[in-house]
Structure formats: C-alpha cells, structure tokens
Amino acid sequence: MLRNYFIIAWRNLTRNKLYSFVNVSGLAVGMSVAMLISFWVWDELRFDTYHTNRARLAQLMRTYRSNDGTLSTEQASCIPVAAVLRNQYGSDFKNVAAASWNLGHVLAAGDKRISASGLWAEAAFPTMFSFKMRSGNINALNDPSAVLLSTSLAQKLFGDEAPVGKRIRFDNLYDFKVAGVYEDLPQNTTFYETKLLLPWKKYITTTEGVRKAVADWDEQSFQVFAELTEGADMNAVSRKIKNVVMTHKAIQKEKEQALLFPMDHWHLYNEFKNGRSVGGAIRFVYLFSVIGIFILLLAGINFMNLSTARSEQRAKEVGVRKTIGSGRGQLIRQFLAESVLTTSFSFLLAVLLALLAMPFFNELSGKQLSFPWHSIGFWSAAVGFMVFVGLISGIYPAFYLSGFRPVKVLKGSFRVGKTASLPRKVLVVLQFSFSIALIIGSVIVFKQIQFAKDRPVNYRKEGLITVQMNTPDLHGHYDALRNELLGTGVVANMAESSSPTIDVYSFSSRFEWNGKDPDDLPTFGMIAVTTDFGNTIGWKIKEGRDFSGDFPTDTAAVILNEAAVKQIGRIQDVIGRELRHNDKVYTVIGVVKDMVMTSPYAPPVPTVFINNPAWANVVTVALKKGVVLQTALHKIEQVFKKYNSQAPFDYAFNDEIYARKFADEQRIGRLSVLFTMLAVFISCLGVFGLASFVAEQRKKEVGLRKVLGASVYQLWQLLSAEFCLLVLIACFVAIPFAWYYLHQWLQQYTYRVSLSLWVFFLSGMGALVLTIITVSYQAIKAAVMNPVKSLRSE
C-alpha cells in the first residue's frame, strides 16, 4: 500500500512538471540557504572553542578617560602588570602570561627562507591556550633558545624530516632550536595566524625597548593574558584588580582601570563604547539567524501555498476516488505521502545546492566551512524539518478536501471560502516587508562602505609599498638604500618609520607639557620617522613645517596630528611649544591633518611623530606615477636583495592593506545582498503561488467579464490590483522598521552616511515592479484564456 501511495505521488509530480519544478526548487533553495546560514552561524558561535580552558581565559584590557570626558577601552597593556597579577593575586589566577603582538618574521633552515607570523610569549602561554602538541615539549619556552612551530610551518621548513632538535635562523639575528611542534589552529580562532611562539626571556634581554618597558607602567604596547583558577568568578576578579595599574602611578584620580575581557567575548562582543562592551559580531549572528529562519519559513509556507493553490483541481479527484470506494483514511495517507515525497526531493536537491554553493559561499564569507556529514544534530534537524513541512503542507488536501461529500464536489458546487486566501495575503505582506527591509539595508551598507572609502585619508594612498625590516641587515643603510632606490628611476621617494601608514604600533601616556593637569593620563600614538617620511607619504601640513635635514635641531622635534593637538588642549599657538617624554624634551614644529591610520570608521588616534631613525622597522617606498608595476617591483627587489639577501622580498601595497580594513563590512554587505536576492526570489514564488490560487478561483468570473467585453488589460488590472495593494502595505510596514534599525546601526560609526529618502522610495518601487512582473504571468494567462473553457459547465 505504501509503495502504491508513492507511485501515485510520483505520477502527480511528473504530470505537472512546471508546477512540480517550481514547488520543489523553491523549497530546495530556501532549505539550502538556511543550511549555509546555519553553518556560518555555528562557526561564529564556536569561535575560539578550540581552547579547552576557554571559559577561564581572559585578556587584560584597560579603560581610561580622555580629556573630553569619554572612556576608551584598549587591548594594549604594560609588562609589569603581569608579574603583579601573578604574585599578588595568585589565588585568583592559575596562569598569567605577557606577550607581544603577532608580527612577521624571517626564518631560515638550510637553504630555505620563508616569512611567518608569530609572537613572543611567556612560558605559560601555550599551556594556557591548550595548544595541541604533535611533538616536543609544551613548556619549552622556559628555555630562551627554544621555539615552538606550527605543523604547517615545520613542514615548510623541514619537509618530512623530524623538526624537533633542529636549528633555525631567526630574522638573521639569532639561532633557535625547535623544541616542539603544535597543531595548526583552526581558522575560527584568535591565534589562527600565529605560526611560531618565541621565548619571552630572549625578547626582554635582547630588545632595548622591551628591556626598558619591563618596569615601565606607562608603556602600553603589549598584551597580557590570564587563566583564572577553578571556580573563580570572572566579574568578581575583574572588579578586584581594577586599580592594579593606578596604584603604581603617582597620581590621585582614578583615570585608568583594568578589566578582564573573557575569551568567549573576544570575537562576538569586542566593540566598546564609553567603557562598556556594546556588542560586535554578535549582531550579525542575530541578524543572519533571523534571516535564515525567516527564509526557511518563507520557503516552507510558499511550498504549502503552491501545494494548496491547486486544491480545487484536486477536489474533483477526491470526489472520484471517494465515489469508487476510497476511504478518508486512505486519501489522507495518499496526500501526506505525496507531500513528504515532494519535500524529500527538495531536501536532496537542497543538499546538492549547498554542496555546489559551498566554495562560493566560503569565498564570499571569508571562512573555511565544510558540510557536516557526521553531525547527528544537523541531520536530525534537517530531516525533522523536511518531515514537518511535508506533513503540514499535506494537511489541507488531506484533512480538508477528503472530508467533502462526493456529490457536492462532482456537481461543481464546492467553493473555497472568501477568507481562505487571507492567511496567504498576510504572508505576502510579511514576505515583502522583510524583502524591502533587506533591500534598503543592503543599499545603506553599500553606501556606508563607499562613504568610508571616499573619506579623505590625507596622504598618498596609491603607489605606496611597505616592506618590514625583519632582519638587521637593512638597519644602518638608510642613505645608501634610499639613493639606490631613487637611482632605479621607478621610485619617487623612500622613508623609514616605526609604524606603517595604515597602523599605529606604539602608545604612551608619559607625555608632559606646561599647564597639563598632573592627574590626566592622555594616551598618544608614537611613530618614529625619518626626515623624508612626510614627503614620501604625502601628508598635509596644516601649521608649521615638515621635518628637514636643513635643521639639525629636528632630532629633538615632533610633529602632531590634529587629534593630538586637541588632546593637549592647546589648539592655538601650538607651534614652538615643548613636550617632555621620559627624560627628553621635544619642540613642536608642525601640525598635520588627521590621517586615517587605523580603522576608517573610528576617530583618528592622537599621534606624535618623532624624528628618530633608530626606532624604524618599516620601509615605505613611493613609486613614480606611470611606471610599469612589474618592472618597478623587479628593480626594487634587486636593491633590497643587495642589502638583505637572507630574507625574501615581502612587500605590501598600502592601498590593498587599507582596503582590507573594510573586509568585514564588505563581506556582510555581500552576504546581505545575496540573502536579499534569495528572500525576494522566495517572496516572488509566494506571490506566484497566490496568483495561481486567485486565478483558479476567479477563472469563471474572468470568463464572464471577457464575454461581456472586458479587455485583456482590464482583466490584468483586476487580477493585479490586490497584489500591488499588498506590496504597498508591506512598504508601510518595512520602511519604519528599516529606518529604525539602520539608524541604530549607523550610530556605531563616528563617520557615517545619512539615511536618504530616495533609498526607501526606490526599494519600495523595486519590490512593486517585481510583484507586477511575477503576477502578470498568471494574470495575462487567465485573461487570454478562451472563456468557453471556464464557462462550458454552466
């Protein structure tokens, strides 16, 4: 009997090929989209779950009050706070580890030389973060001559040979022995890019700036991580240590507080405003979760619409079946089996679509997702939804139509009630409300990205190349290197600095000046530059002058950006004033316009530029306009190889690095556009199903009107008018919602686009045009039908 049900169901599907294709493909698209979104959401929620002790891990952050009264929160910490936490709060912390930032280095083993990113860390770091060792000792960083490599890095350096015990050359400065190899971390971890771990003991004894910072409570240029003891409350411990830094500073006011930022918040709740976490990526998790659920519901309900839209045709089939002896139970099972079979086909097609779309989706979202073939939870949810939709969509024909008396049905007196289409109309309003809101949102996201991209950066953005000075070979050759680069004919200028133009590496709160409130702790970015830095990057002098070799006193001079002048609080007559940092006095000789050096969405960092080539570790090269890029790079590489033959020529275009700052917003924007298109597609399917249903209901009315002289245009207008009205209602629902949400979203950006009325108007008009196009097919089909076919039974 069951086999017979499915045979009949298969015949019904193949008999109405277009209807079956639309029905199956619509549900399949919705299910496949929901699958991909669920994979993305699951990956976001599982960020950093690779680390076993994740619930007890935290990063020490600091919140400080600026001169304008606002609170700022930063990840950067000072080194001595780690020892204090370890020694004075030992009952609360199992481990504390200071670490550097993740930076690029040059490694050599034999004749192999490669670049890799890594960080210097105290010995407890790999144990705290439960790095999984493939070989060697996880505690090896206690040895100043030992390093830990990731599996992929070890493979690149040593191939199939056992790496433990072998030696590598680091930045052409030191020789380290490989003491262990750890498993590569997955992409959804904070330390994914960390390919080697270096011993902290070596770092603080060989790097002058770090050696001085060991006891400096004002040098906020490092990271500190902590692992709490079992049972310790993260919030309680954070409150206990909030003044751990202030107690070591000679001021009275509480201008700075320490806080523990738990690891399970690093990725999803990493945005702070006025000293409090205000969210982050979690809002996109919520957004896409709602989108995924809604698209899945739209697909399921559209499937039901399309299934029930032709129910009047099936009514006569039911009458015939009951007349020849079919029981109601048999009819119910028949309709349910047919519906479940259709959803089964849709599910199989959805899996295929998800597999085919996975590479494209990974590229679009910047992830490395894979299909969860072995996930019992996924298959249970998917099969459960498939059966649920199949049963629900089969309820109407199964229980409603099977209850009619055969005589009533076969005489043609059976009619679907006027209110039967009301739920479908409500659904159309909801569908297009959501679709219009998504259209508006996609446009605003795109406009915000373009607005930030078009924001003046106040320096030359194109034609700048950054080369990290990872080895000592480039140090001490500034004049010779610069002259040879200029001699290639492809380089307009060259300079060195301690930070590239698109970032600020170092911060300090130890600047003093006459009239400064001794209890204030303003933090400034510090960038050491060579004399030609301003001319190379093309910054814009607002007041005073640039650094110049014609003034020997410029070795004790500084240039401020506009934000630094505001931080000092002396906007007028700042030129010639003195700033003190540690034991040295500097004179302000110029002010440059604020440059976009960190996030293009955030306020500029108050920055002090110091003429000190000794601190430089970045080379910036400005190409001449119009040069052939490949030729220019080849000539520049030859010069760098002459002075730095032990390192690969690794360079980065500043405009490309700048563009990466928009990566997250661009990915969200692309995903939003994709989901918007699919939501509109599914909504149009819903309208198609409802238009089909209405055309079936009113075909005799259309026939009578046509006999009485109505034109095709008049009939099209009659059948299309109510759908246009539904979309207009959807506009009134969607526009206020979209305006409110987008207004709130834009508030997180200091520099933001305005909400233009034309965006809302055109989005509504676009939805209306799509609806008219979708409905017109069914409307015109009904209008041109020969009235004899619809009236012959009268």
N, C-alpha and C positions, 0 to 999 in steps of 0.2 A: 504493500500500500504506500509506504513512504517513497519507494522508488517511483511509483506512479505519480505521486504529487510533484516530484522534481522533474519528471519528464514533461508533464503538462506545464509546469512553470517555465521550463526551457523553451517550449513551443511558443508560449506567450511572449517571451523575451525576443525570440527570433522573428516573430510575426510583425512586431512593431519596432523595427531596427532603429529608426531615428529616435523615437521616444526612449527606447532602452539605452541607446548610446548616451543621450543627454542625462538620463537618470543615473546611470552607473558612473559616468565620467564626472558628473557634478559632485556626487558623494565622494568619489575617489580623490578628487582634487582637494576637497575640504579635509579629508582624513590625512592625506599626505602632508598638507601644510601643518595641520595640528601635530603630526609626528615630528616634523622638523623643528617646530617651535618648542615642543616638549623636550627634544634633545638639547636645544640651545639653553633653555631654562634650567634643565637638570645640570648641565655643565657649569652654568653660572653659580648655582646653589652649592655645587660641590667644589668650588674654588678653594684651594689650599687644604682640602680634606685628606690629601696625601700624607700630611704630617700627623703622626699618631697623637701627639700631645696638643693638638690644635686648640682645644678648649682652655688650656692653661698657658698658652703663649701670647705674648703681647709685645708691642714696640713702645718704648718710652718716647712720648711726644711732649711738646711744651706749648703753652698758651701764654701770650704776652700782650700787653696793652700798648697800642701805638699812641703817638701824641694827639691824634684826633679822637681818642677815646675808644676806638674799635678794638676788638680782640682778634688776634690772628693765631692760628694753630699751625705748627710746622713739625715735620718729622726729625729735623736735624737736632742733635744733642751734643753735649760736651763729653769728653772722655772720662774725667774724674767721677762723674755721677755713677758710672758702672761699679766702681770699687766701693762707693758709699752704700749703694743698694745691696751689694754682696755682703759687706761687713756689718753694717748697722741694722739691716732688715733681713738678716739671714733666715729667720723663722718664717718669713713670707715668700722667699724666693728660693727655689731649688737651684736655678742657674741664672746667671746674668752674663751677657756677652756683648762687648763693644765690637763694632765692625765698620769698615769703610763702605763707600758706595760701589756699586757694580761698575767697573771700568774696563776698558780694553787693554790687553797686554800682548806682548810678542813672546812666543815660546819657541824654543829650538831644541830638537833632539836629532843628533846626527846631522844629516843634510836637509832635514825637514824644518821649515819655519812657517808658523801659522799664527794668526791672531785669534785671541779668545778673550771672553769677558769673565771676570772673577772678582772676588773681594777678599780683603784681609779681614780675618776674624779671630776672636779669642777661641781657645781650645774647646770650650763647651758648645760652641755654635753648632757643629754637625750633629751632636748628640741631642741637643735641644730640639732641633728640627727633624729628628729621626731620619737622617739621610741613610739610605739602604746601601750598605757596603757590598760590593761584588768581591772585593779582595782587600787585604791590608787592614790597618788599624784605624778605627773611627776617632780615636783620641790622639792621633799623630800630630795635631797642630801644637801640642806641647813642645815639640821639637822645632826650634827656629829654622832648621834647614830642611823641613819636610813640607810637602804639599799634597793635597788630595785632588784628584782629577775626576771628571765625569767619564762615564763609559765611552761616549762618543768622542770626547777629546782624546782620551787614551788611545782609541782606535786610530784616530788621525795621526797621532804622533808615533805610535809603535806598531801599528798594524795588528797582526795576530800574536805578537810576542807578549809575554807577561810583563806588564809595566812596573809592578812593584819592585823597588830596589834600583830602578834605572834613574839616570840623572837627566835633568832638563836645564836649559839656559833660559833665564827669565829676564825679559827686557834688556838683554845683553848687559845685565848688571850683576846678577847673582846666579849661582848654581844651586838648584834644589834637587833633593831626591824624592821620587814618587813613593809615598808611604801608604797610599790607598787609592782605590777606585770605587766611586759610588755610582749608583744607578741614576741615569738621566731622569730629571724631574719632569712630570707631565706638563703640558702647556698651560693648564689651568692652575698654576701655582705661581706665587710671587717670585720665587727664585728660579724660574724656568731658564733664564738666560745665564745663570751662574754656572760656569763650566769648570771653574777651579776655585779651591779655597786655599788661602795663603796664611802663614803663621803671623799672628798679631805681634809676637815678641820681636820678630825681624822688622816689622813695619815701624814700631816705635823707637827702634835703636838705629835705624839707617836713614830715616826720612826726617830732615831737620824740622820741618813744620809740624809734623806729628809729634816729634820728641818734645817740642815746646808746648804742644796742646795737651799733653798728658796731665799737667797740673793747672791748666787754664780753664776756668769756669765760664769764660766769655767766648771761647772759640767753639761756636755751634756749627760744626762741619762734619759730624759723624753720626752713626746710628748706634742705638743701644737696644738690645732685645732682652726679654726676661721670660723665664719659665716659673710660674708660681708653684708652690708646694701643693700637695694633695689637700683638697678641702678648703683652700684659701679662696676668699671671695674677691673677685677682680675689682669690683667697685669700691669695696672697703679698703683694700690695699692701695688703690689709686688715691683715695682721699687721705690715707695715712702719709703718703710720700709727696703730696702736692707741693710742699715747701722745701723739698730736698735740695733744690738749686739755690733758692733765695737765702737760705741760712748760711751759704758760703759766699755771699756777696755783701759788700759794705754799704748797703742802702736799707732804708727803713720800710718803704712802701712795698706792698706785695704786687710787683709789676709782672712777675712771671710765675707760672705754676706748671708743675709736671703732671702728666697724666699717663695712665696705661691704656693703650689702644689695643683691644683684643684682636687676635689674628682673624677670628671669624667675621670681623668687621672690615678688615683691610681692603677687600675688593668691593664689597657691596655698599659700605657706608663710609667712604673715605673722603667725603666732602664736608668741610667745616665752615660755619658762618657764625661770626661773633662768639667764637669759643665753643660752639656746640656742633655735634655731628648732625647734619641736615639731610643725610642720605647719600646718594651716589648712584652706582649701577643698579641698585635695588629697584629704583623707579622704573627702569627698563624691564626688569624681571616681572614686575607687576603689570606693566603695560602689555608686554608680549604674552603674558599668561592670559590676560583678559582677551587679547586679540585671538589667541589660539582657541580658547574656549568658545568665543563667540563665532569664529569661523566654523568650528566643529558643529556648533548648534545650528548655524545657518545651513550648513551642508545637510545635516540630518533632517531639519524641518523642510528644506527645499525638496529633499527626497520624498518626504511624506506628501508635500504639495503635488509633486509630479505624479506620485502614485495615486492620489485621490482625485486629481483633476479629471481623469478619465473614468471615474467611478460610475458615471451614468451609463457609459457604454457597457461596463461590466454588469450593470443591474439586469439587463436582459439575459446575459449569460447565466446569472444566478437564477433567474426565473425559469429558464430552460432546464438547468440542472436539477432544480427542486421538483419540476414537473415530472422528470423521468426517474425520480426516486432518490436523489441525493439528500442526505440528512444535513441539518445545520452544522453538526459537529464536523462532518466531512468537509463542508465548504470552509469552515473556519480554519481547519488544518491546511486545506489547499491554499488559501490566501496567505497564511502565515509562512508556509513553506516557500511560496513564490517570493515573498518579501525577503526572507532570510537568504535565499539563493542569490537574489539581486545584491544584497548588501555584502555577501561573501565575495562575489565577483568584484565589487567596489573595493573591498578590503585588499584583495590580491593585487588589484591594479594600483591601489594606494601605496602598497609596499614597493612595487616596481617603480612608481613615480618618485618615491622618496629615495630609493637607491640611485636612480638616474640623476636626481637633482642634488644629491649629497655633495659631490665635488664643487658644483657651482655655489651651493649654499655655504660650504666651508670657505670658499674664496671670498664670498660676499660678507660673511660674518667674522672672518679672521680667526676661525677656530679649526680644530682637527677632530671633528666629530666622526663617529662611526656608528653603524647600525647595531643596536643592542640585541644581537641574535640570541644571546644566552641569558637575557633578563626575563625572569619569570614575571616580575611586576609589569613590564611593558606588554608582554603577550597577554597577560590576564586582563589588563585594562583595554587593550585593543580588541580582543575577542569579545569581552563583555560589552563594549560599546557597539560592536558590529551586531551582536545578537539583540541588544536593546533597541537599536534603530530598526532592525528588521522586524521585531515584534510590534513596536509602536506604530510603524508605518503600515503594518498589515492589519492593525486593529479596526480601522474604519471599514474597509471592504469586508473584513472577516466577520465582525460582530454587527455592523450596521446594515450592510446590504443583505447579509444572509438571513436577517430577521424579517424581510418583507414577504408579503403574500405573493405567490407566483402570478395569480390572476391580475392583481393590481399592477405589477411590473410589466407583464406582457401586453396589457391593454394600453400601456403608454401613459397611464395616469400618475406614475411615480414622478415626483419632482423633489429636487433638493431645496430646502428652505432658504428664504432670503438671507437669514442670519448666518447661514453656513459659511459664507465667504468672509465674515467679519474677522475671525482669527487670522486669516491669510492677509487681509488688509492691514491689520495691526502689525503683522510680521514684516510686510513690505515697508511700513513706516520705520520700524526698528532697524531693518536692514540698511535702508538708505540713510537713516540718521547716522548710523555708525560709519557707513561708507563716506558720507560727506565730511564727517568729522575727521576721518583719516586723510581724505584728500587735502583738507585745509591744513592739517598737521604736517603732512609731507611737504607742502609748499612753504610753510613757515620755517621748518627745519632747514630746508634748502636755502631760503633767504638768509637765515641766521648764519649758516656756514659761509655763504658768499659775503655777508656783511663783515664777518671777522677776517676773511681772507683779504678783503679790499681795505681793511683798516691800515692806515699808513704805518709802516714799520720804522720809518725814519732812518733807514740805512739801505745800502745796496743789497737787494735780495737775490738778484740773478748774477751768475758768474763768479760767485764766491765758493772756494773749496776749503774745507777744513781737513787738516792732517794732524793726528795726535802724535805728540813727541813721546812715544812709549819707551824709547831707549835713550841712553845718554849721548849717543853719537851725534844727535842734532844740536845738542846744547853747546854753547860756546862758539858757534859758527854763524851767528846771525848775519853779520855783514857779508861774509863770503857767500852764504846760501842765498841771501837776497840779491846780491849782484849777479850771481849766475842765473837765477830765475828771471831777473829782468833782462838778462842777455839773451834769453831764448827767443825773445820777440813776441811771445804769446802772453806774457804776464805784465799786467799794468802796475801791480804793487804787491807787497808782501809785508806781513807783520806777525808778531807773536803775542800771545796773551795767556792768562791762566784759565780762562773760560772761553768757549766758542761764542759766536754772536747770538746763538739761539739758546743759551742757558747761562745760569749763574751757579758756579760750583761752591763758592765760599761765602760765608756770612760772619759778621762780627757785631757785637754790641759794645765794643770798647772805644768807640769814637767819643771824643770830648771836644767842647768848644766853649768859648766865653759866653756866659749867660745861660748855659744848659742847666736845667733842673737836675741836681745830683741824684734824684730818685728816679729819673726817667731812664729807660733802657731801650732806646730805639735800635733796631737791628738794620744794618746796611749790608747789601751785597758788596763784595770786594772783588775787583778784577784788575789784576796787574797786566799792563800792556807795554808794548814798545812804542817809540815815538811815532811811528808810521801807522799805528792802528786806526786812528780816525780817518786818515786819507784812504786807507785800504778798504774799509767797510763803508765809507761814505756817510758817516754820521753828520748830523746837522747841528752846528754850533749856534746856540741861542744867545749867549752872552760870553764876553771874554774872548779867549783864543784857544787854539789847539796846542798840543804838545809840539815842541820844536827843538831840533838839535842846535839851533842858534842860541838857546838859553840853557847854559849849564845848570842853572838852579832848578830846572824842571825835574831833576831827580828827586826833589822834595816838593813836587807839585801834584795836585789832584784835579780831576775834572768830575763834576757832579751831573747826574741827570736831574730833570725837573722834580721827580718824586723825592729825591734825596734833599733838594732844597726845601721842599715843603716839610719833610721830616725834621729838618733842622729848625724850621720855623722862622727863617730869615730870608724871605723871598727877595727883598730889596738889598742892594749893595753886598751881595754875597761874594763878589769877586774881590780877592785880596784877603779874605778872612782866613784864619788859621783853624785847622783841625788837628787834634792830637790822637794818635793811635799808639797804644803801648808807650814807648819812650820817644817816639819820633813825632816831629811837628811838620805838618804839610800845609801848603798855601793853595787856596782855591784859585785857579787861573781861568776856569771856563765852566760853562753850563751847556750841556747838550740836550736836545729834545728827547723825551722819553722814547726808548726803543722797545719793540716787542721782543723780549729775550726769553721769556718763559711761556706761560700759556697765553694765547692770543685773546682769551676771554677774560683774563684776570687783570687787575690793576698792575701797572708797572712796578717792578721791585726798586726801592730806593737804592741806588748803586753809586759807589765811589770807584773811579778809575784812577789807578796809581801807576806812575811811570816807573816800573821796576821789572826789567827784562829777566832778572834772576828767578822770578817766580813762574815764568812762562812754561807752559807744557802743551800749547796748541799753536799750530801754524795756520794762518789764514792767507790764502792766495787769491788775488783778484785777477781774473782773466781779462784780456783785452776784448773789447766788443768786436764781433765779426769773425773771430778766429774759428778754425775748424776744430771741433771739440776733441775728436780722437787724436789729431795731430798735437794739439796742445797738451793733452794728458800724457802722451808718449814723451814729449820733451821735458815736461815737469817731472815725470817718473825718473828719467835718466839723471836729473840733478839730485833728486832725493836719494837715489841709489848710490850716488857717488859718496854721499856723507853718511848714509845709513844702509849699508849693504847687507846688514844682518837682519833686516826686518822687511816684510812685504810692504809694498806701497798701498796702504789702505787710506782711502780718501772718501769724503762725503760732500755732496753738494748741499750748501746751506738751504737753498730753496726747497730741496727734497725733504730735508730734516724738518724744516718749517711746516711743510705740507703734512708731515706725519702727526703734527700736533692736532690736526683736525680728524685723525683717523677714526676715533671712537664716534664722534658726531656723524662723520660720513657713513660709517657702517650702519649706525642706527637709522640715518636718513635713507640709505638704500634698502634696508630691511623694511622700513615703513612704507616706502614706495611699492615694494614687492607685495607686502601684505595688503596694501590699499587696493592694488590692481586685482588681487585674488578675491578680496572681500566684495569689490564691485562686480567682479565676474559672477560670484556666487549669488549676489543680490539680483543681478540680471536674470540668472537662472530662476530665482524665486518669482520674479515678475513674469518670466516666460511661462512658468507653471500656472500662475494665477490667471494670466491672459488666456491660456489654453482652457482653463476651467470656465472662465466667463464666456469665452466663445462657444463652448459646448452648451452652456446654459441658455445662451441667448440666440442660438442659431436660427430658431423658428421666428423670433422677433426680427432678426436681421432679414430673413427671407420675406416676411410680410412687408417690412419697410421698403425693401427693394422692389417688390411687386407694385407697391403704391407710389414708386417714383423716386425713392431716395438714391442719391449718387454714392459712388464709392467713397468720395471724400467725406460726405456727411456721415456715412456709416463708420469710416475710420475715426472721425472725430468723436462719434458717440461712444465707441469702444475704448478710445484712448483717454478721454477726458478724466475719468475717475483715477487713472494711474498717475496722470500729471498732478491731480489734486493731492494724491498720497505723497508724492515726492515733495511738493510744496510744504505739506505738513511736516515732512521729515526735515526740511531746511529750517523751519522754525524751531524744531527740537534740537537739531545738531549745532546750529550756529552759536547759540548762547553757551552750550556745553563746551564747544571747541574754543571759544573766546576765553572762557574762564580758565580752562586747563592750560592753554598756551600762554596766557598772561602770567600764570603762576610759574610755568616752566621757564619763561624768559627772565624772571626775576633773579635767577641764579647767576646770570651773566651781568657783569658790570657794563660791558659794551654789547648792546642788543638792538635788534631791528624792531621797528614799530609794527603793530598789527594793522595792516591796510584793509580797508573795506572791500577793495576790488578782489582780494583773495577769497573772501567769503562769498561774494556775489558770483564770481566765475566758477567756484566749486559747486555751488548750488545749480547754476546753469548747466554745467557739465553733467551732473547727475540727471538733470531733467532731459537733456538731449539723449543720453544713453538709454533712459527709460523709454522715450518715444521710439528710438530705433528698435529696442527689444520688443515693444508691444506691437509695433507696426506690422511685423511679420504675421502674427496671429490675427490682427485686426483686418489687414488687407486680404488675408486668406479667407476669412469669414465673409468679407464684403463682396468679393468677386465670385463666391460660390453660387452655383445655379440654384435659385430658390425652389426649383422643383424637388431637389433632393431633400430639403429640410421641411417641405410642406406636403409631400406626397401622402403622408399618413393621415392628413386632416380631411 
